[in-house]
Amino acid sequence: MIMFADHDTYIAEAPEDLRPLLVRLRAQLARALPDAEEVIAYKMPGFRVGQSIVAGYAAFSKQCGLYLSPSAITSHADDIAAAGLKSTKTGVTFSPSQPIPDGLVEKLALASRREQNP
């Protein structure tokens, strides 16, 4: 298993067609969470505020995932569905053909932050 030193290395090792999505998502998360620290946790890039990982992301062979607190997902389930995206209890999957909308990233990140750091 490859260990990544930082977000740049992780993105560089991701499938080429997914890299632009990851670069965009990283920038969106950094804007939404300006006081968060970029970390590698659970073998994927994440954003930590205090002791809590507020958001993380990952690339797979054909799609990407954005991982957040369960309440962030449930509180925005209608927005996720309206964007045509699939979600699990703690994540939203997206791809080049079905990207995650800009405003939704911010909503999810802020909701996750509220749960993790009330």
C-alpha atoms as one frame of an Amber mdcrd trajectory, in Angstrom:
protein
   0.000   0.000   0.000   1.361   3.388  -1.003   1.667   5.987   1.749   1.234
   9.574   0.616   3.216  12.435   2.120   0.728  15.166   1.248  -2.269  16.160
  -0.863  -0.126  17.041  -3.903   1.440  13.576  -3.962  -1.937  11.890  -3.528
  -3.466  13.842  -6.415  -0.428  13.192  -8.653  -0.849   9.438  -8.103  -4.607
   9.431  -8.812  -5.992   8.310 -12.193  -5.260  11.088 -14.696  -8.901  11.774
 -15.596  -9.798  12.260 -11.909  -6.976  14.674 -11.031  -8.816  17.848 -12.165
 -11.783  16.871  -9.948  -9.483  16.372  -6.964  -7.669  19.676  -7.525 -11.019
  21.475  -7.700 -12.417  19.675  -4.647  -9.281  20.432  -2.609  -9.570  24.138
  -3.465 -13.283  24.173  -2.591 -12.641  22.517   0.760  -9.753  24.888   1.521
 -12.039  27.875   0.823 -14.899  26.465   2.913 -12.579  25.505   5.790  -9.927
  28.254   5.820  -8.658  27.392   9.302  -8.378  23.663   8.618  -5.044  21.884
   8.387  -4.394  19.639   5.377  -3.481  16.169   6.598  -3.197  12.609   5.356
  -5.434  10.426   7.526  -6.734   6.920   6.880  -4.431   6.863   3.806  -6.324
   9.714   2.139  -6.220  13.523   2.083  -8.254  15.247   4.736  -8.934  18.562
   6.426  -8.576  18.690  10.195  -9.899  21.323  12.577  -8.624  20.794  16.099
  -8.553  17.035  16.662 -11.351  16.241  14.178 -11.124  15.287  10.531 -13.921
  17.420   9.083 -13.656  16.281   5.446 -11.638  13.796   3.449 -11.495  12.729
  -0.157 -10.293   9.810  -2.219  -9.867   8.691  -5.809 -10.723   5.245  -7.070
 -10.440   3.804 -10.561 -13.520   5.502 -12.044 -14.886   7.860  -9.392 -14.012
  10.028  -6.395 -15.483  10.206  -2.925 -15.964  13.067  -0.493 -16.198  11.878
   3.128 -17.886  13.881   5.891 -19.838  13.503   9.100 -23.023  11.406   8.781
 -25.238  14.363   9.732 -23.739  16.483   6.932 -24.834  13.806   4.451 -28.317
  13.329   5.904 -28.984  17.053   6.319 -28.202  17.631   2.633 -29.583  14.384
   1.198 -32.062  16.273  -1.014 -29.287  18.484  -2.460 -27.121  15.424  -3.113
 -29.984  13.628  -4.878 -30.892  16.770  -6.856 -27.306  16.879  -8.147 -27.733
  13.290  -9.365 -25.073  11.985  -6.981 -25.009   8.826  -4.898 -24.273   8.892
  -1.206 -23.576   6.516   1.646 -23.821   7.220   5.369 -20.530   9.144   5.309
 -19.723   9.887   1.684 -20.745  11.242  -1.688 -19.393   9.758  -4.920 -18.775
  11.786  -8.052 -16.986  11.448 -11.380 -15.897  13.505 -14.395 -19.306  12.874
 -15.991 -21.145  13.703 -12.741 -19.124  16.284 -10.778 -20.171  17.581  -7.386
 -21.525  21.151  -7.637 -19.403  23.918  -6.080 -22.040  25.173  -3.666 -22.770
  21.657  -2.433 -19.137  21.082  -1.412 -19.257  24.194   0.764 -22.614  23.270
   2.336 -21.408  19.756   3.149 -18.043  20.889   4.521 -19.621  23.508   6.774
 -22.262  21.061   8.020 -19.573  18.490   8.785 -17.520  21.098  10.600 -20.509
  22.099  12.760 -20.980  18.485  13.875 -17.289  17.805  14.457 -16.520  21.132
  16.173 -19.700  22.572  17.664
